[in-house]
Amino acid sequence: MPAVLDPDRLLDALDGDVEEVRGVVALFTAQRTDLVAQLRDAIGRAAARDVHEVAHSLKGALATLGADAAAEAALQVERMGRAGDLATVAPAFAALERELERLQPELDRLAAA
């Protein structure tokens, strides 16, 4: 299973700027709730294209953070949306939500460092 968070990847991408890392983490944390709500709504409407697009955005943000496990979970949801196959998206979305819950304490620690 991929790591919950690789903080060194984000720190390296931002040239070691700890304040910038805190800003990126704060931005993601602020946007996360909205993205998850948009994804939940798209799933509820069976809007495959919207599922694909929102999951893709979430996956990109997670990959940037170095949150590989959550990014992989978002990728699974994204693939289902792209394929138009939402019949089994509920368990994949639940897995994504679990990964996001595992990630948040790690982000909180990173923001406080």
Chimera marker file (.cmm) of the C-alpha trace (Angstrom):
<marker_set name="trace">
<marker id="1" x="0.000" y="0.000" z="0.000" r="1" g="1" b="0" radius="0.5"/>
<marker id="2" x="1.389" y="3.446" z="-0.879" r="1" g="1" b="0" radius="0.5"/>
<marker id="3" x="2.414" y="5.819" z="1.900" r="1" g="1" b="0" radius="0.5"/>
<marker id="4" x="-0.213" y="8.070" z="3.417" r="1" g="1" b="0" radius="0.5"/>
<marker id="5" x="2.011" y="11.096" z="2.794" r="1" g="1" b="0" radius="0.5"/>
<marker id="6" x="5.518" y="11.772" z="1.474" r="1" g="1" b="0" radius="0.5"/>
<marker id="7" x="6.202" y="15.256" z="2.849" r="1" g="1" b="0" radius="0.5"/>
<marker id="8" x="9.680" y="15.345" z="1.319" r="1" g="1" b="0" radius="0.5"/>
<marker id="9" x="8.185" y="15.294" z="-2.183" r="1" g="1" b="0" radius="0.5"/>
<marker id="10" x="6.194" y="18.442" z="-1.512" r="1" g="1" b="0" radius="0.5"/>
<marker id="11" x="9.092" y="20.108" z="0.281" r="1" g="1" b="0" radius="0.5"/>
<marker id="12" x="11.416" y="19.303" z="-2.642" r="1" g="1" b="0" radius="0.5"/>
<marker id="13" x="8.884" y="20.597" z="-5.176" r="1" g="1" b="0" radius="0.5"/>
<marker id="14" x="8.730" y="23.875" z="-3.263" r="1" g="1" b="0" radius="0.5"/>
<marker id="15" x="12.523" y="24.199" z="-2.932" r="1" g="1" b="0" radius="0.5"/>
<marker id="16" x="12.417" y="23.543" z="0.796" r="1" g="1" b="0" radius="0.5"/>
<marker id="17" x="10.194" y="26.545" z="1.522" r="1" g="1" b="0" radius="0.5"/>
<marker id="18" x="8.370" y="25.455" z="4.684" r="1" g="1" b="0" radius="0.5"/>
<marker id="19" x="6.019" y="28.450" z="4.618" r="1" g="1" b="0" radius="0.5"/>
<marker id="20" x="5.010" y="27.588" z="1.054" r="1" g="1" b="0" radius="0.5"/>
<marker id="21" x="4.367" y="23.993" z="2.148" r="1" g="1" b="0" radius="0.5"/>
<marker id="22" x="2.086" y="25.287" z="4.897" r="1" g="1" b="0" radius="0.5"/>
<marker id="23" x="0.252" y="27.424" z="2.342" r="1" g="1" b="0" radius="0.5"/>
<marker id="24" x="-0.258" y="24.513" z="-0.055" r="1" g="1" b="0" radius="0.5"/>
<marker id="25" x="-1.493" y="22.285" z="2.755" r="1" g="1" b="0" radius="0.5"/>
<marker id="26" x="-3.890" y="25.006" z="3.946" r="1" g="1" b="0" radius="0.5"/>
<marker id="27" x="-5.192" y="25.515" z="0.411" r="1" g="1" b="0" radius="0.5"/>
<marker id="28" x="-5.781" y="21.795" z="-0.094" r="1" g="1" b="0" radius="0.5"/>
<marker id="29" x="-7.475" y="21.467" z="3.286" r="1" g="1" b="0" radius="0.5"/>
<marker id="30" x="-9.795" y="24.354" z="2.431" r="1" g="1" b="0" radius="0.5"/>
<marker id="31" x="-10.653" y="22.940" z="-1.001" r="1" g="1" b="0" radius="0.5"/>
<marker id="32" x="-10.944" y="19.304" z="0.036" r="1" g="1" b="0" radius="0.5"/>
<marker id="33" x="-14.421" y="19.633" z="1.546" r="1" g="1" b="0" radius="0.5"/>
<marker id="34" x="-15.784" y="21.292" z="-1.585" r="1" g="1" b="0" radius="0.5"/>
<marker id="35" x="-14.180" y="18.774" z="-3.950" r="1" g="1" b="0" radius="0.5"/>
<marker id="36" x="-15.518" y="15.818" z="-1.965" r="1" g="1" b="0" radius="0.5"/>
<marker id="37" x="-18.982" y="17.408" z="-1.904" r="1" g="1" b="0" radius="0.5"/>
<marker id="38" x="-18.842" y="17.956" z="-5.672" r="1" g="1" b="0" radius="0.5"/>
<marker id="39" x="-17.780" y="14.353" z="-6.177" r="1" g="1" b="0" radius="0.5"/>
<marker id="40" x="-20.523" y="13.029" z="-3.902" r="1" g="1" b="0" radius="0.5"/>
<marker id="41" x="-23.071" y="15.135" z="-5.801" r="1" g="1" b="0" radius="0.5"/>
<marker id="42" x="-21.821" y="13.938" z="-9.195" r="1" g="1" b="0" radius="0.5"/>
<marker id="43" x="-22.024" y="10.326" z="-8.038" r="1" g="1" b="0" radius="0.5"/>
<marker id="44" x="-25.540" y="10.910" z="-6.735" r="1" g="1" b="0" radius="0.5"/>
<marker id="45" x="-26.572" y="12.336" z="-10.102" r="1" g="1" b="0" radius="0.5"/>
<marker id="46" x="-24.790" y="9.494" z="-11.949" r="1" g="1" b="0" radius="0.5"/>
<marker id="47" x="-22.928" y="12.208" z="-13.886" r="1" g="1" b="0" radius="0.5"/>
<marker id="48" x="-19.957" y="10.191" z="-15.094" r="1" g="1" b="0" radius="0.5"/>
<marker id="49" x="-18.223" y="13.119" z="-16.794" r="1" g="1" b="0" radius="0.5"/>
<marker id="50" x="-18.416" y="15.209" z="-13.625" r="1" g="1" b="0" radius="0.5"/>
<marker id="51" x="-17.181" y="12.265" z="-11.546" r="1" g="1" b="0" radius="0.5"/>
<marker id="52" x="-14.220" y="11.947" z="-13.901" r="1" g="1" b="0" radius="0.5"/>
<marker id="53" x="-13.383" y="15.667" z="-13.836" r="1" g="1" b="0" radius="0.5"/>
<marker id="54" x="-13.683" y="16.199" z="-10.085" r="1" g="1" b="0" radius="0.5"/>
<marker id="55" x="-11.831" y="12.977" z="-9.242" r="1" g="1" b="0" radius="0.5"/>
<marker id="56" x="-9.099" y="14.002" z="-11.700" r="1" g="1" b="0" radius="0.5"/>
<marker id="57" x="-8.710" y="17.389" z="-9.963" r="1" g="1" b="0" radius="0.5"/>
<marker id="58" x="-8.605" y="15.747" z="-6.564" r="1" g="1" b="0" radius="0.5"/>
<marker id="59" x="-6.082" y="13.168" z="-7.750" r="1" g="1" b="0" radius="0.5"/>
<marker id="60" x="-3.781" y="15.898" z="-9.054" r="1" g="1" b="0" radius="0.5"/>
<marker id="61" x="-3.896" y="17.827" z="-5.808" r="1" g="1" b="0" radius="0.5"/>
<marker id="62" x="-3.214" y="14.678" z="-3.811" r="1" g="1" b="0" radius="0.5"/>
<marker id="63" x="-0.300" y="13.682" z="-6.030" r="1" g="1" b="0" radius="0.5"/>
<marker id="64" x="1.202" y="17.148" z="-5.620" r="1" g="1" b="0" radius="0.5"/>
<marker id="65" x="1.021" y="16.746" z="-1.848" r="1" g="1" b="0" radius="0.5"/>
<marker id="66" x="2.734" y="13.364" z="-2.018" r="1" g="1" b="0" radius="0.5"/>
<marker id="67" x="-0.406" y="11.589" z="-0.774" r="1" g="1" b="0" radius="0.5"/>
<marker id="68" x="0.016" y="8.487" z="-2.910" r="1" g="1" b="0" radius="0.5"/>
<marker id="69" x="-2.578" y="6.240" z="-1.261" r="1" g="1" b="0" radius="0.5"/>
<marker id="70" x="-5.325" y="8.868" z="-1.544" r="1" g="1" b="0" radius="0.5"/>
<marker id="71" x="-4.231" y="9.774" z="-5.086" r="1" g="1" b="0" radius="0.5"/>
<marker id="72" x="-4.507" y="6.103" z="-6.062" r="1" g="1" b="0" radius="0.5"/>
<marker id="73" x="-7.999" y="5.932" z="-4.563" r="1" g="1" b="0" radius="0.5"/>
<marker id="74" x="-8.993" y="9.076" z="-6.495" r="1" g="1" b="0" radius="0.5"/>
<marker id="75" x="-7.574" y="7.518" z="-9.664" r="1" g="1" b="0" radius="0.5"/>
<marker id="76" x="-9.895" y="4.534" z="-9.257" r="1" g="1" b="0" radius="0.5"/>
<marker id="77" x="-12.919" y="6.841" z="-9.028" r="1" g="1" b="0" radius="0.5"/>
<marker id="78" x="-11.613" y="8.891" z="-11.957" r="1" g="1" b="0" radius="0.5"/>
<marker id="79" x="-11.285" y="5.774" z="-14.130" r="1" g="1" b="0" radius="0.5"/>
<marker id="80" x="-14.849" y="4.735" z="-13.371" r="1" g="1" b="0" radius="0.5"/>
<marker id="81" x="-16.101" y="8.169" z="-14.330" r="1" g="1" b="0" radius="0.5"/>
<marker id="82" x="-14.055" y="8.202" z="-17.539" r="1" g="1" b="0" radius="0.5"/>
<marker id="83" x="-15.401" y="4.770" z="-18.476" r="1" g="1" b="0" radius="0.5"/>
<marker id="84" x="-18.956" y="5.817" z="-17.640" r="1" g="1" b="0" radius="0.5"/>
<marker id="85" x="-19.167" y="2.842" z="-15.287" r="1" g="1" b="0" radius="0.5"/>
<marker id="86" x="-20.605" y="4.123" z="-12.020" r="1" g="1" b="0" radius="0.5"/>
<marker id="87" x="-22.293" y="0.869" z="-11.005" r="1" g="1" b="0" radius="0.5"/>
<marker id="88" x="-19.565" y="0.129" z="-8.457" r="1" g="1" b="0" radius="0.5"/>
<marker id="89" x="-18.330" y="3.642" z="-7.747" r="1" g="1" b="0" radius="0.5"/>
<marker id="90" x="-19.776" y="3.765" z="-4.193" r="1" g="1" b="0" radius="0.5"/>
<marker id="91" x="-17.148" y="1.420" z="-2.676" r="1" g="1" b="0" radius="0.5"/>
<marker id="92" x="-14.371" y="3.220" z="-4.564" r="1" g="1" b="0" radius="0.5"/>
<marker id="93" x="-15.616" y="6.572" z="-3.275" r="1" g="1" b="0" radius="0.5"/>
<marker id="94" x="-15.812" y="5.158" z="0.260" r="1" g="1" b="0" radius="0.5"/>
<marker id="95" x="-12.191" y="3.998" z="-0.070" r="1" g="1" b="0" radius="0.5"/>
<marker id="96" x="-11.205" y="7.498" z="-1.195" r="1" g="1" b="0" radius="0.5"/>
<marker id="97" x="-12.960" y="9.028" z="1.796" r="1" g="1" b="0" radius="0.5"/>
<marker id="98" x="-11.121" y="6.619" z="4.137" r="1" g="1" b="0" radius="0.5"/>
<marker id="99" x="-7.792" y="7.600" z="2.596" r="1" g="1" b="0" radius="0.5"/>
<marker id="100" x="-8.619" y="11.287" z="2.988" r="1" g="1" b="0" radius="0.5"/>
<marker id="101" x="-9.434" y="10.682" z="6.656" r="1" g="1" b="0" radius="0.5"/>
<marker id="102" x="-6.082" y="8.901" z="7.123" r="1" g="1" b="0" radius="0.5"/>
<marker id="103" x="-4.332" y="11.768" z="5.359" r="1" g="1" b="0" radius="0.5"/>
<marker id="104" x="-5.724" y="14.694" z="7.357" r="1" g="1" b="0" radius="0.5"/>
<marker id="105" x="-3.738" y="14.080" z="10.583" r="1" g="1" b="0" radius="0.5"/>
<marker id="106" x="-0.560" y="13.858" z="8.499" r="1" g="1" b="0" radius="0.5"/>
<marker id="107" x="-1.395" y="17.167" z="6.797" r="1" g="1" b="0" radius="0.5"/>
<marker id="108" x="-2.139" y="18.729" z="10.178" r="1" g="1" b="0" radius="0.5"/>
<marker id="109" x="1.290" y="17.637" z="11.441" r="1" g="1" b="0" radius="0.5"/>
<marker id="110" x="2.969" y="18.972" z="8.304" r="1" g="1" b="0" radius="0.5"/>
<marker id="111" x="1.196" y="22.325" z="8.624" r="1" g="1" b="0" radius="0.5"/>
<marker id="112" x="2.259" y="22.613" z="12.248" r="1" g="1" b="0" radius="0.5"/>
<marker id="113" x="5.918" y="21.778" z="11.594" r="1" g="1" b="0" radius="0.5"/>
<link id1="1" id2="2" r="1" g="1" b="0" radius="0.2"/>
<link id1="2" id2="3" r="1" g="1" b="0" radius="0.2"/>
<link id1="3" id2="4" r="1" g="1" b="0" radius="0.2"/>
<link id1="4" id2="5" r="1" g="1" b="0" radius="0.2"/>
<link id1="5" id2="6" r="1" g="1" b="0" radius="0.2"/>
<link id1="6" id2="7" r="1" g="1" b="0" radius="0.2"/>
<link id1="7" id2="8" r="1" g="1" b="0" radius="0.2"/>
<link id1="8" id2="9" r="1" g="1" b="0" radius="0.2"/>
<link id1="9" id2="10" r="1" g="1" b="0" radius="0.2"/>
<link id1="10" id2="11" r="1" g="1" b="0" radius="0.2"/>
<link id1="11" id2="12" r="1" g="1" b="0" radius="0.2"/>
<link id1="12" id2="13" r="1" g="1" b="0" radius="0.2"/>
<link id1="13" id2="14" r="1" g="1" b="0" radius="0.2"/>
<link id1="14" id2="15" r="1" g="1" b="0" radius="0.2"/>
<link id1="15" id2="16" r="1" g="1" b="0" radius="0.2"/>
<link id1="16" id2="17" r="1" g="1" b="0" radius="0.2"/>
<link id1="17" id2="18" r="1" g="1" b="0" radius="0.2"/>
<link id1="18" id2="19" r="1" g="1" b="0" radius="0.2"/>
<link id1="19" id2="20" r="1" g="1" b="0" radius="0.2"/>
<link id1="20" id2="21" r="1" g="1" b="0" radius="0.2"/>
<link id1="21" id2="22" r="1" g="1" b="0" radius="0.2"/>
<link id1="22" id2="23" r="1" g="1" b="0" radius="0.2"/>
<link id1="23" id2="24" r="1" g="1" b="0" radius="0.2"/>
<link id1="24" id2="25" r="1" g="1" b="0" radius="0.2"/>
<link id1="25" id2="26" r="1" g="1" b="0" radius="0.2"/>
<link id1="26" id2="27" r="1" g="1" b="0" radius="0.2"/>
<link id1="27" id2="28" r="1" g="1" b="0" radius="0.2"/>
<link id1="28" id2="29" r="1" g="1" b="0" radius="0.2"/>
<link id1="29" id2="30" r="1" g="1" b="0" radius="0.2"/>
<link id1="30" id2="31" r="1" g="1" b="0" radius="0.2"/>
<link id1="31" id2="32" r="1" g="1" b="0" radius="0.2"/>
<link id1="32" id2="33" r="1" g="1" b="0" radius="0.2"/>
<link id1="33" id2="34" r="1" g="1" b="0" radius="0.2"/>
<link id1="34" id2="35" r="1" g="1" b="0" radius="0.2"/>
<link id1="35" id2="36" r="1" g="1" b="0" radius="0.2"/>
<link id1="36" id2="37" r="1" g="1" b="0" radius="0.2"/>
<link id1="37" id2="38" r="1" g="1" b="0" radius="0.2"/>
<link id1="38" id2="39" r="1" g="1" b="0" radius="0.2"/>
<link id1="39" id2="40" r="1" g="1" b="0" radius="0.2"/>
<link id1="40" id2="41" r="1" g="1" b="0" radius="0.2"/>
<link id1="41" id2="42" r="1" g="1" b="0" radius="0.2"/>
<link id1="42" id2="43" r="1" g="1" b="0" radius="0.2"/>
<link id1="43" id2="44" r="1" g="1" b="0" radius="0.2"/>
<link id1="44" id2="45" r="1" g="1" b="0" radius="0.2"/>
<link id1="45" id2="46" r="1" g="1" b="0" radius="0.2"/>
<link id1="46" id2="47" r="1" g="1" b="0" radius="0.2"/>
<link id1="47" id2="48" r="1" g="1" b="0" radius="0.2"/>
<link id1="48" id2="49" r="1" g="1" b="0" radius="0.2"/>
<link id1="49" id2="50" r="1" g="1" b="0" radius="0.2"/>
<link id1="50" id2="51" r="1" g="1" b="0" radius="0.2"/>
<link id1="51" id2="52" r="1" g="1" b="0" radius="0.2"/>
<link id1="52" id2="53" r="1" g="1" b="0" radius="0.2"/>
<link id1="53" id2="54" r="1" g="1" b="0" radius="0.2"/>
<link id1="54" id2="55" r="1" g="1" b="0" radius="0.2"/>
<link id1="55" id2="56" r="1" g="1" b="0" radius="0.2"/>
<link id1="56" id2="57" r="1" g="1" b="0" radius="0.2"/>
<link id1="57" id2="58" r="1" g="1" b="0" radius="0.2"/>
<link id1="58" id2="59" r="1" g="1" b="0" radius="0.2"/>
<link id1="59" id2="60" r="1" g="1" b="0" radius="0.2"/>
<link id1="60" id2="61" r="1" g="1" b="0" radius="0.2"/>
<link id1="61" id2="62" r="1" g="1" b="0" radius="0.2"/>
<link id1="62" id2="63" r="1" g="1" b="0" radius="0.2"/>
<link id1="63" id2="64" r="1" g="1" b="0" radius="0.2"/>
<link id1="64" id2="65" r="1" g="1" b="0" radius="0.2"/>
<link id1="65" id2="66" r="1" g="1" b="0" radius="0.2"/>
<link id1="66" id2="67" r="1" g="1" b="0" radius="0.2"/>
<link id1="67" id2="68" r="1" g="1" b="0" radius="0.2"/>
<link id1="68" id2="69" r="1" g="1" b="0" radius="0.2"/>
<link id1="69" id2="70" r="1" g="1" b="0" radius="0.2"/>
<link id1="70" id2="71" r="1" g="1" b="0" radius="0.2"/>
<link id1="71" id2="72" r="1" g="1" b="0" radius="0.2"/>
<link id1="72" id2="73" r="1" g="1" b="0" radius="0.2"/>
<link id1="73" id2="74" r="1" g="1" b="0" radius="0.2"/>
<link id1="74" id2="75" r="1" g="1" b="0" radius="0.2"/>
<link id1="75" id2="76" r="1" g="1" b="0" radius="0.2"/>
<link id1="76" id2="77" r="1" g="1" b="0" radius="0.2"/>
<link id1="77" id2="78" r="1" g="1" b="0" radius="0.2"/>
<link id1="78" id2="79" r="1" g="1" b="0" radius="0.2"/>
<link id1="79" id2="80" r="1" g="1" b="0" radius="0.2"/>
<link id1="80" id2="81" r="1" g="1" b="0" radius="0.2"/>
<link id1="81" id2="82" r="1" g="1" b="0" radius="0.2"/>
<link id1="82" id2="83" r="1" g="1" b="0" radius="0.2"/>
<link id1="83" id2="84" r="1" g="1" b="0" radius="0.2"/>
<link id1="84" id2="85" r="1" g="1" b="0" radius="0.2"/>
<link id1="85" id2="86" r="1" g="1" b="0" radius="0.2"/>
<link id1="86" id2="87" r="1" g="1" b="0" radius="0.2"/>
<link id1="87" id2="88" r="1" g="1" b="0" radius="0.2"/>
<link id1="88" id2="89" r="1" g="1" b="0" radius="0.2"/>
<link id1="89" id2="90" r="1" g="1" b="0" radius="0.2"/>
<link id1="90" id2="91" r="1" g="1" b="0" radius="0.2"/>
<link id1="91" id2="92" r="1" g="1" b="0" radius="0.2"/>
<link id1="92" id2="93" r="1" g="1" b="0" radius="0.2"/>
<link id1="93" id2="94" r="1" g="1" b="0" radius="0.2"/>
<link id1="94" id2="95" r="1" g="1" b="0" radius="0.2"/>
<link id1="95" id2="96" r="1" g="1" b="0" radius="0.2"/>
<link id1="96" id2="97" r="1" g="1" b="0" radius="0.2"/>
<link id1="97" id2="98" r="1" g="1" b="0" radius="0.2"/>
<link id1="98" id2="99" r="1" g="1" b="0" radius="0.2"/>
<link id1="99" id2="100" r="1" g="1" b="0" radius="0.2"/>
<link id1="100" id2="101" r="1" g="1" b="0" radius="0.2"/>
<link id1="101" id2="102" r="1" g="1" b="0" radius="0.2"/>
<link id1="102" id2="103" r="1" g="1" b="0" radius="0.2"/>
<link id1="103" id2="104" r="1" g="1" b="0" radius="0.2"/>
<link id1="104" id2="105" r="1" g="1" b="0" radius="0.2"/>
<link id1="105" id2="106" r="1" g="1" b="0" radius="0.2"/>
<link id1="106" id2="107" r="1" g="1" b="0" radius="0.2"/>
<link id1="107" id2="108" r="1" g="1" b="0" radius="0.2"/>
<link id1="108" id2="109" r="1" g="1" b="0" radius="0.2"/>
<link id1="109" id2="110" r="1" g="1" b="0" radius="0.2"/>
<link id1="110" id2="111" r="1" g="1" b="0" radius="0.2"/>
<link id1="111" id2="112" r="1" g="1" b="0" radius="0.2"/>
<link id1="112" id2="113" r="1" g="1" b="0" radius="0.2"/>
</marker_set>
